[in-house]
Amino acid sequence: MDIFDQALNQHAALIDRIIAGTESNPACREELRQEVALALWRAAPSWRRDSSLRTFVARVTHNVCVSHVRRVSCAPKHDELSDAVLDKAQAADDAVVRADLGRRLQVAVSGLPHGMRQVATLYLDDFSAREIAETLGISEGAVFTRITRLREMLRKVMDTE
C-alpha cells in the first residue's frame, strides 16, 4: 500500500475531525475532504519520515483548512441561519442533549477561536504537545499555554450547559 492510500485509510477519522473543527457546513466539509485528498496525493512523495504519518496527515489537513479559512474570510458574506437558532432547535429534547456529551464538546470546541480550535481538535485526538507543535508550526510552549487556556475555556462552557 502506498503512502497516499495508507494516509487516507488509516487517518480518515482524523482528517474528518480536523475538517469539522474548521467548517460546520456539511457540503463545504465534503469539498475540504476532496482538497485534503488531493493535497495528500501531491505531498505524499515529499514525506521524509521525519515525523509520524499521523502528524504528516494532520499537518497537510491543517494547511488545507487554513487556506480554506483564508478564502472564506475574503468571500462575501451570506445571510444564513445562525448557529444559535440551530442549537435551540436541536436542544428541544433536553434529555438527549444532556446524554450526548460528545456533541456538546464538539459544539464547545467549534465556538473557540480558530487557533484554540486547532489545538483542541488535535489534543482531543491524543496528539502529544510535540506533535501538535509540529502540525501547527508553533512552539511546544505555545501548545502548553493553549492547552491550559483550552481546559479553562471548555470547563466554563461545559459547566454552563
Disulfide bonds with the S-S distance in Angstrom:
none
